């Protein structure tokens, strides 16, 4: 089955219980979800420009199009909860509350970067906000989240671990081992699969015999749900239920978020020249923009006026411009500290 042509994707999968309108969600939370998505989008667009102009030279995997997943999941978390990210990590960092000045400085390789200029785009961290680090190894942080959840349990902490990963990570044996152990020990860990149709440059239907990842999780004893990853309200509501269950000792859960990345696997381009996807496919998903969908809902419910939306964008754009100035003015790492923060076993 080619999911690029399958009706489930083309009609815009509405989720297991139909479209969500956020009727039971506080207006302030809805506005906050919108602001987080806009902050991620505008930040990533700025990074795309900087990469195109060779001002940022480290490899950057952009999150444009998938903003609803990070925003919805992280809004359901508390500061003491830990998030484990991937090579496509900027959205998770921002949604969890990370400082975008430090994030942009990291991409410039500066001392003030969140990883002190030594990690670049794919190895960012904000331990004080509950993001101990991201990793470029596919599936690499999944067992780390499970181990952290075990630690929380042994220490009696009221905290939850979250593992973000792409659909390609379900090809890794450690994914199955991690879900099995988490279910066996009823650990407080939430697995969030950002199913964006492609594993690097390979269609999911070309590498997975079973493309419904939630079914795989259920087979391993992990409660799972498949949601519209472009509907931030649906993601938030399902994440809230999963996190609350984990806190009560109900064990792990998996949320498979059906979404789509607009840009290429890495870099600012759209990959339309690689024979992987058509412009028609890309246009279809861009029409399902999670931010525009949220703005239509906020407007229809009278929760946000056009001037308020404009003010949100302008404020975030100023914040990003200030972060860019901060990054450019920050010093490069001191050569004398080259081996600082490096550990060996």
C-alpha positions as CSV (number, residue, x, y, z in Angstrom):
1,X,0.0,0.0,0.0
2,X,1.4,3.4,-1.0
3,X,0.4,5.8,1.7
4,X,1.3,8.7,-0.6
5,X,-1.8,7.8,-2.6
6,X,-3.8,6.0,0.0
7,X,-7.2,7.6,0.8
8,X,-6.5,7.7,4.5
9,X,-3.8,10.3,3.9
10,X,-5.3,12.1,1.0
11,X,-8.5,12.9,2.8
12,X,-6.6,14.3,5.8
13,X,-7.0,11.7,8.6
14,X,-9.3,13.2,11.2
15,X,-8.3,11.0,14.2
16,X,-10.2,8.2,15.9
17,X,-13.0,10.3,17.3
18,X,-13.3,12.9,14.5
19,X,-12.1,16.5,14.2
20,X,-11.3,18.2,17.5
21,X,-12.5,21.7,18.2
22,X,-11.0,22.2,21.7
23,X,-14.3,22.9,23.3
24,X,-13.0,21.6,26.6
25,X,-9.6,23.3,26.4
26,X,-9.0,26.7,28.1
27,X,-8.8,29.6,25.7
28,X,-5.4,30.6,27.1
29,X,-4.1,27.1,26.3
30,X,-5.4,27.3,22.8
31,X,-3.7,30.6,22.2
32,X,-0.5,29.3,23.8
33,X,-0.6,26.3,21.4
34,X,-0.9,28.7,18.4
35,X,2.0,30.9,19.7
36,X,4.3,27.9,20.1
37,X,3.6,26.7,16.6
38,X,4.2,30.1,15.2
39,X,7.4,30.5,17.1
40,X,8.7,27.1,15.8
41,X,7.6,28.0,12.2
42,X,9.2,31.5,12.1
43,X,12.4,30.2,13.8
44,X,12.8,27.4,11.2
45,X,12.1,29.8,8.3
46,X,14.8,32.0,9.6
47,X,17.2,29.1,9.9
48,X,16.3,28.0,6.4
49,X,17.3,31.5,5.1
50,X,20.5,31.5,7.1
51,X,21.5,28.0,5.8
52,X,20.7,29.1,2.2
53,X,23.0,32.1,2.7
54,X,25.8,29.9,4.2
55,X,25.7,31.8,7.5
56,X,24.8,28.6,9.2
57,X,27.0,25.7,8.0
58,X,26.0,22.8,10.3
59,X,23.5,20.3,8.9
60,X,19.9,21.4,9.8
61,X,16.8,19.2,9.7
62,X,13.9,21.5,9.7
63,X,10.6,20.9,11.5
64,X,8.4,23.0,9.2
65,X,5.0,21.4,8.8
66,X,5.2,19.2,11.9
67,X,4.7,22.0,14.5
68,X,1.5,20.7,16.0
69,X,3.2,17.5,17.3
70,X,5.8,19.2,19.5
71,X,3.5,22.0,20.5
72,X,0.6,19.6,21.5
73,X,2.7,17.1,23.3
74,X,4.9,19.6,25.3
75,X,1.9,21.6,26.4
76,X,0.7,18.5,28.3
77,X,4.0,18.3,30.2
78,X,5.4,19.9,33.3
79,X,8.9,21.3,33.8
80,X,10.1,18.2,35.7
81,X,9.2,15.9,32.8
82,X,12.0,15.0,30.4
83,X,11.9,15.0,26.6
84,X,14.2,13.1,24.4
85,X,14.6,14.3,20.8
86,X,16.1,13.4,17.4
87,X,18.1,15.0,14.7
88,X,15.0,17.0,13.9
89,X,15.0,18.6,17.3
90,X,14.4,22.4,17.1
91,X,10.6,22.1,17.5
92,X,10.9,19.9,20.6
93,X,13.4,22.3,22.2
94,X,11.3,25.4,21.5
95,X,8.0,23.7,22.6
96,X,9.6,22.5,25.9
97,X,10.6,26.1,26.7
98,X,14.2,26.2,25.5
99,X,15.8,29.6,25.0
100,X,15.9,30.4,21.2
101,X,18.9,32.7,21.7
102,X,20.9,29.8,22.9
103,X,19.6,27.5,20.2
104,X,20.5,29.9,17.4
105,X,23.9,30.5,19.0
106,X,24.5,26.8,19.0
107,X,23.9,26.6,15.3
108,X,26.5,29.4,14.9
109,X,28.9,27.3,17.0
110,X,29.2,29.9,19.7
111,X,30.1,29.6,23.4
112,X,26.7,30.8,24.5
113,X,25.0,28.0,22.6
114,X,22.8,25.5,24.5
115,X,25.6,22.9,24.0
116,X,28.4,25.5,24.2
117,X,28.9,25.5,20.5
118,X,30.0,21.9,20.3
119,X,26.8,20.2,19.3
120,X,25.3,22.1,16.4
121,X,21.7,21.6,15.2
122,X,21.5,17.9,15.9
123,X,22.9,17.8,19.4
124,X,21.1,20.4,21.4
125,X,20.2,20.4,25.1
126,X,18.4,22.3,27.8
127,X,18.5,20.2,31.0
128,X,17.1,23.0,33.1
129,X,13.9,22.8,30.9
130,X,13.7,19.0,30.8
131,X,15.5,18.3,27.5
132,X,18.8,16.6,28.5
133,X,19.9,16.2,24.9
134,X,19.1,15.2,21.3
135,X,20.8,12.6,19.2
136,X,21.3,12.0,15.5
137,X,21.3,8.2,15.7
138,X,17.9,6.9,14.5
139,X,16.1,5.4,17.5
140,X,19.1,6.3,19.7
141,X,17.1,8.2,22.4
142,X,14.2,5.8,22.7
143,X,16.0,3.5,25.3
144,X,17.3,6.6,27.1
145,X,13.7,7.7,27.7
146,X,12.8,4.3,28.9
147,X,15.8,4.2,31.3
148,X,14.9,7.6,32.6
149,X,11.3,6.5,33.2
150,X,12.7,3.6,35.2
151,X,14.8,6.0,37.2
152,X,11.8,8.2,37.9
153,X,10.0,5.1,39.2
154,X,12.8,3.8,41.4
155,X,13.3,7.3,42.9
156,X,9.5,7.9,43.4
157,X,9.5,11.0,41.3
158,X,6.4,12.5,39.9
159,X,7.8,12.8,36.4
160,X,7.2,11.4,32.9
161,X,9.7,10.8,30.1
162,X,8.8,11.4,26.4
163,X,10.5,9.9,23.4
164,X,10.0,11.6,20.1
165,X,11.0,9.6,17.0
166,X,10.2,9.3,13.3
167,X,8.5,6.4,11.5
168,X,11.9,5.2,10.4
169,X,12.9,4.4,14.0
170,X,10.4,1.6,14.1
171,X,12.8,-0.3,11.8
172,X,15.2,-0.4,14.7
173,X,15.3,-3.4,17.0
174,X,15.8,-1.2,20.0
175,X,12.3,0.3,19.4
176,X,10.7,-3.1,20.0
177,X,12.9,-3.9,23.0
178,X,12.1,-0.5,24.6
179,X,8.3,-0.8,24.2
180,X,8.4,-4.3,25.5
181,X,10.4,-3.4,28.6
182,X,8.4,-0.2,29.3
183,X,5.1,-2.2,29.1
184,X,6.6,-5.0,31.2
185,X,7.6,-2.6,34.0
186,X,4.6,-0.2,33.5
187,X,7.0,2.7,33.2
188,X,5.9,6.4,32.9
189,X,7.1,6.9,29.3
190,X,5.2,8.3,26.3
191,X,6.4,7.2,22.9
192,X,5.6,9.9,20.2
193,X,6.0,8.7,16.6
194,X,6.1,11.6,14.1
195,X,5.0,9.7,11.1
196,X,5.8,12.0,8.2
197,X,5.6,9.4,5.4
198,X,9.3,9.3,4.7
199,X,12.3,7.6,6.3
200,X,15.1,10.0,5.1
201,X,14.4,9.6,1.3
202,X,12.4,6.4,1.4
203,X,8.7,6.2,1.5
204,X,7.3,4.4,4.5
205,X,5.4,2.0,2.3
206,X,8.8,0.8,0.8
207,X,10.3,-0.1,4.1
208,X,7.5,-1.2,6.5
209,X,5.3,-4.2,5.8
210,X,2.9,-2.8,8.4
211,X,2.6,0.9,8.0
212,X,0.2,1.4,11.0
213,X,2.7,1.9,13.7
214,X,0.1,2.1,16.5
215,X,-0.9,-1.6,15.8
216,X,2.7,-2.6,16.4
217,X,2.8,-0.9,19.7
218,X,-0.4,-2.6,20.8
219,X,1.1,-6.0,19.9
220,X,3.8,-5.2,22.4
221,X,1.3,-4.4,25.2
222,X,1.6,-0.6,24.8
223,X,-1.7,1.3,24.6
224,X,-1.6,3.3,21.3
225,X,-3.6,5.8,19.4
226,X,-3.3,7.2,15.9
227,X,-4.1,10.9,15.6
228,X,-4.0,13.7,13.1
229,X,-0.6,15.2,13.7
230,X,-1.6,18.4,12.0
231,X,-4.4,19.0,14.5
232,X,-2.7,20.5,17.5
233,X,-5.8,20.2,19.7
234,X,-6.1,16.4,19.0
235,X,-2.4,15.9,19.8
236,X,-2.7,17.9,23.0
237,X,-5.8,16.1,24.2
238,X,-4.4,12.6,23.5
239,X,-1.0,13.6,25.0
240,X,-2.8,14.9,28.1
241,X,-4.6,11.6,28.6
242,X,-1.4,9.6,28.1
243,X,0.7,11.8,30.5
244,X,-2.0,11.8,33.2
245,X,-2.2,8.0,32.9
246,X,1.5,7.6,33.2
247,X,1.6,9.8,36.3
248,X,-1.1,7.5,37.9
249,X,1.0,4.5,37.3
250,X,-0.9,3.1,34.3
251,X,2.3,2.6,32.3
252,X,3.5,3.7,28.9
253,X,1.5,4.8,25.8
254,X,2.3,5.5,22.2
255,X,0.9,8.3,20.1
256,X,1.3,8.0,16.4
257,X,1.0,11.4,14.8
258,X,0.3,11.5,11.1
259,X,2.0,14.6,9.7
260,X,4.3,15.8,6.9
261,X,7.5,17.7,6.7
262,X,7.5,20.5,4.0
263,X,11.2,20.8,3.5
264,X,13.7,18.1,2.5
265,X,15.1,15.5,4.9
266,X,18.0,17.9,5.6
267,X,18.4,21.6,4.6
268,X,16.1,24.3,3.3
269,X,15.1,22.8,0.0
270,X,11.9,20.9,-0.8
271,X,13.3,17.7,-2.4
272,X,11.1,18.1,-5.5
273,X,14.1,17.4,-7.7
274,X,14.9,14.0,-6.2
275,X,12.0,12.1,-7.6
276,X,10.7,11.3,-4.2
277,X,7.5,13.3,-4.1
278,X,5.4,15.4,-6.4
279,X,4.6,19.1,-6.1
280,X,0.9,18.0,-6.0
281,X,1.7,15.9,-2.9
282,X,3.6,18.8,-1.2
283,X,0.8,21.3,-2.1
284,X,-1.8,19.0,-0.6
285,X,0.0,18.9,2.7
286,X,0.8,22.6,2.7
287,X,-2.9,23.3,2.4
288,X,-3.3,21.3,5.6
289,X,-1.0,23.7,7.5
290,X,-1.5,23.1,11.2
291,X,-1.0,26.8,12.0
292,X,-3.6,28.0,9.5
293,X,-6.1,25.4,10.7
294,X,-5.6,26.6,14.3
295,X,-6.0,30.2,13.2
296,X,-9.3,29.4,11.5
297,X,-10.6,27.8,14.7
298,X,-9.5,30.6,17.0
299,X,-11.1,33.1,14.7
300,X,-14.4,31.2,14.3
301,X,-14.7,30.9,18.1
302,X,-13.9,34.5,18.7
303,X,-10.8,33.7,20.7
304,X,-8.3,35.7,18.7
305,X,-8.8,38.7,16.4
306,X,-6.8,39.5,13.3
307,X,-4.9,42.3,15.0
308,X,-4.0,39.9,17.9
309,X,-2.7,37.3,15.4
310,X,-0.6,40.0,13.6
311,X,0.8,41.1,17.0
312,X,1.7,37.5,17.8
313,X,3.7,37.2,14.6
314,X,5.4,40.6,15.0
315,X,6.4,39.8,18.6
316,X,7.8,36.5,17.7
317,X,9.7,37.9,14.7
318,X,11.3,40.5,16.9
319,X,12.2,37.8,19.4
320,X,14.0,35.9,16.6
321,X,15.7,39.0,15.3
322,X,17.1,39.7,18.8
323,X,18.2,36.0,19.1
324,X,20.0,36.3,15.8
325,X,21.9,39.4,16.9
326,X,22.8,37.7,20.2
327,X,24.1,34.7,18.3
328,X,26.3,36.7,15.9
329,X,27.7,38.8,18.7
330,X,28.5,35.8,21.0
331,X,32.1,34.6,21.2
332,X,33.4,31.4,19.7
333,X,34.4,28.7,22.1
334,X,37.8,29.1,23.7
335,X,40.4,26.7,22.3
336,X,41.7,26.1,25.8
337,X,38.3,24.5,26.6
338,X,38.3,22.2,23.7
339,X,38.2,19.1,25.8
340,X,35.9,20.5,28.5
341,X,32.5,18.7,28.8
342,X,34.0,15.7,27.0
343,X,33.8,12.4,28.9
344,X,35.4,9.0,28.4
345,X,34.5,5.6,29.9
